[in-house]
């Protein structure tokens, strides 16, 4: 690989990380629906689902209750929508970044280096709140069929996007073709979400650099020929 080619890819990975980091802290919402959801998410963060009151949400979002019911059938659908927002957080940006790097990769090294760049963001302390929110929503979905259906649809969409990108790399003989593309896609989402277990273990904090070394080994095991 020439210095020019390697340098351009390094810039590409850095640009991708910049996008992911910026999207993990979204800009203030300006649409009515987004403001309502933002206020509802904030209420859930402060006091749980039971603290969501339509009049208070209207005041916080600077809208009328009529505007809320224009966008959401009732309080229940508002709460579900807000919980979906908490569940997704920065995931769309992460999935988009991973899918993009897989589609652009021309070598196994591209995939490995790109995914490790993603890992540096996904496992960062800044993402701990997102991981906590996702875990809370998954737990809540265990006793809420409507919420379970809603986050299932989101998760299916994320996995489908990643699976298509993985299949593309398998056709180019970059990822191992003997491994199931859906399983690889799921693994890519499980690793950062599963890091929530490290977040709650204050007595034995994980060294993120060492964790990334392990992830690096996992990624290499998925590649058709890690030396290429």
C-alpha positions in Angstrom: 0.0 0.0 0.0 1.4 3.4 -1.0 1.8 6.2 1.5 -0.8 8.2 -0.4 -3.3 5.4 -0.4 -2.8 4.5 3.3 -3.0 8.2 4.2 -6.3 8.7 2.4 -7.8 5.8 4.2 -6.5 7.0 7.6 -8.3 10.3 6.8 -11.4 8.5 5.9 -11.4 6.5 9.2 -10.9 9.8 11.1 -13.7 11.5 9.3 -16.0 8.6 10.1 -15.1 8.8 13.8 -15.8 12.5 13.7 -19.3 11.9 12.3 -20.0 9.1 14.8 -18.9 11.3 17.8 -20.9 14.3 16.6 -24.0 12.2 16.1 -23.7 10.6 19.5 -24.4 14.1 20.8 -27.2 15.2 18.5 -28.0 18.9 17.9 -31.1 20.3 19.6 -34.2 19.2 17.9 -36.2 21.9 16.1 -39.3 20.1 14.8 -42.4 19.9 16.9 -42.4 16.1 17.1 -38.7 16.0 17.9 -39.2 18.6 20.7 -42.0 16.6 22.2 -39.9 13.4 22.1 -36.9 15.2 23.6 -39.0 16.5 26.5 -40.5 13.0 27.1 -37.1 11.3 27.1 -35.9 13.9 29.6 -39.0 13.2 31.8 -38.3 9.4 31.7 -34.6 10.1 32.5 -35.6 12.1 35.6 -38.4 10.0 37.0 -39.2 7.0 34.9 -42.2 6.3 32.7 -44.7 7.0 35.4 -43.4 10.6 35.6 -44.6 11.4 32.0 -47.5 13.8 32.1 -48.9 15.2 28.9 -49.4 18.7 30.4 -45.9 18.9 31.7 -44.5 17.6 28.4 -46.4 20.2 26.5 -45.0 22.9 28.7 -41.4 21.6 28.5 -41.6 21.3 24.7 -43.4 24.7 24.4 -46.4 23.2 22.5 -50.1 22.7 23.1 -51.5 19.4 24.2 -53.3 19.4 20.9 -50.0 19.3 19.1 -48.9 16.3 21.2 -52.1 14.4 20.3 -51.6 15.4 16.6 -48.4 13.5 16.6 -49.2 10.8 19.1 -52.5 9.0 19.5 -52.3 9.0 23.3 -49.9 9.1 26.2 -49.1 5.4 25.7 -47.9 5.9 22.1 -45.9 8.9 23.2 -44.1 6.9 25.8 -43.3 4.1 23.4 -41.9 6.5 20.9 -39.7 8.1 23.5 -38.5 4.7 24.6 -37.6 3.9 21.1 -35.6 7.1 20.9 -33.7 6.0 24.1 -33.1 2.6 22.5 -31.7 3.8 19.2 -29.6 6.8 20.5 -26.4 6.8 18.4 -27.0 3.4 16.8 -28.1 4.6 13.4 -24.9 6.6 13.0 -22.8 3.6 14.1 -24.6 1.2 11.8 -24.3 3.6 8.9 -20.5 4.1 9.6 -19.9 0.4 9.8 -21.9 -0.4 6.7 -20.1 2.4 4.8 -16.7 1.1 5.7 -17.6 -2.5 4.8 -18.9 -1.4 1.4 -15.8 0.7 0.7 -13.2 -1.8 2.0 -10.8 -3.3 -0.6 -8.8 -5.5 1.8 -9.2 -7.4 5.0 -6.9 -4.8 6.6 -9.3 -2.0 5.7 -12.1 -3.9 7.5 -10.0 -4.6 10.6 -8.6 -1.1 10.9 -12.0 0.5 10.2 -13.9 -1.7 12.8 -11.2 -1.0 15.4 -11.6 2.7 14.7 -15.3 2.3 15.3 -14.6 0.4 18.5 -12.6 3.3 19.9 -15.8 5.3 19.8 -18.3 2.6 20.6 -16.6 1.5 23.8 -15.8 5.1 25.0 -17.1 6.3 28.3 -19.1 8.9 26.5 -21.3 6.1 25.2 -22.0 4.7 28.7 -25.3 6.6 29.0 -26.5 5.3 25.7 -25.7 1.7 26.7 -27.6 2.3 30.0 -30.6 3.6 28.2 -30.7 0.7 25.8 -30.4 -1.8 28.6 -33.3 -0.1 30.5 -35.5 -0.1 27.4 -34.8 -3.8 26.6 -35.8 -4.6 30.2 -39.0 -2.5 30.0 -39.9 -4.3 26.7 -39.9 -7.6 28.6 -43.3 -6.5 30.1 -44.6 -4.2 27.4 -45.6 -5.9 24.1 -46.1 -2.6 22.2 -42.6 -1.5 23.1 -41.1 -4.9 22.4 -42.6 -4.8 18.9 -41.4 -1.2 18.3 -37.8 -1.9 19.2 -37.8 -5.2 17.4 -38.6 -3.4 14.2 -35.7 -1.0 14.8 -33.3 -3.8 15.6 -34.4 -5.7 12.5 -33.6 -2.7 10.4 -30.2 -2.2 11.9 -29.3 -5.9 11.5 -30.6 -6.0 7.9 -28.4 -3.0 7.0 -25.3 -4.6 8.5 -26.1 -8.1 7.1 -26.3 -6.7 3.5 -22.9 -4.9 4.0 -21.3 -8.1 5.4 -22.7 -10.2 2.5 -21.1 -7.7 0.1 -17.7 -8.2 1.7 -18.2 -12.0 1.6 -18.8 -11.7 -2.1 -15.5 -9.8 -2.4 -13.8 -12.6 -0.3 -13.0 -10.3 2.6 -15.2 -11.8 5.3 -15.2 -15.6 5.6 -17.9 -17.0 3.4 -18.4 -20.0 5.7 -19.8 -17.8 8.5 -23.4 -16.7 8.6 -23.7 -13.0 7.6 -26.7 -12.4 9.9 -24.6 -13.8 12.9 -21.7 -11.6 12.0 -24.0 -8.5 11.9 -25.5 -9.4 15.2 -22.1 -9.8 16.8 -21.2 -6.3 15.6 -24.1 -5.0 17.6 -23.7 -7.3 20.6 -20.1 -6.3 21.4 -20.7 -2.6 22.2 -24.1 -3.2 23.8 -22.6 -6.0 26.0 -20.0 -3.6 27.2 -22.8 -2.3 29.5 -21.7 -5.1 31.9 -18.3 -3.4 32.2 -20.0 -0.1 32.9 -21.7 -1.5 36.0 -18.6 -3.2 37.4 -17.0 -0.4 39.4 -14.8 -2.8 41.4 -13.0 -4.3 38.4 -12.9 -1.6 35.7 -11.9 -2.9 32.3 -8.9 -1.5 30.4 -10.5 -0.4 27.2 -7.2 -0.9 25.3 -7.0 -4.5 26.4 -10.7 -5.0 25.6 -10.0 -3.6 22.1 -7.1 -6.1 21.7 -9.6 -8.9 22.3 -12.1 -7.4 19.9 -9.2 -7.1 17.3 -8.7 -10.9 17.6 -12.4 -11.5 17.2 -12.5 -9.4 14.0 -9.4 -11.1 12.6 -11.1 -14.5 13.1 -14.0 -13.3 10.9 -11.8 -12.2 8.0 -11.1 -14.5 5.0 -7.3 -13.7 5.2 -6.3 -11.2 7.9 -3.0 -10.7 6.2 -4.5 -9.2 3.0 
